[in-house]
């Protein structure tokens, strides 16, 4: 039985990995810090990009495990869900149908969503 490292990245399928493209991300930093970072690749063998990716991955992992951040994210999701339910009821009122028609309460997987691109309805 093998142990998984605590900060190991989730497994991504080969097809998904091929579809994912690298995105550029610029950060404004103090010139002294920049000099320090640019001097490290020769010593550590890591590129500036590697150092930046490592730092950002660490920050994201730390932030996602922060209980206050998790609570805030859940509160925002709850507020968004309430807003969408109110919108569904308003649209149903305009169309003359019941708000619960087409989806059961709490069944977000089957709810229709109006996409802003192309103005089409899609179901997930």
ABEGO torsion letter per residue (X at the ends): XBBBBAABBBBBBAAAAAABBBBBBBBBBBAAAAAAAAAAAAAAGBBAAAAAAAAAAAAAAAAAABAAAAAAAAAAAAAAAAAAAAAAAAAAAAAGBBAABGBBBGBAAABBBBBABGGBBBBX
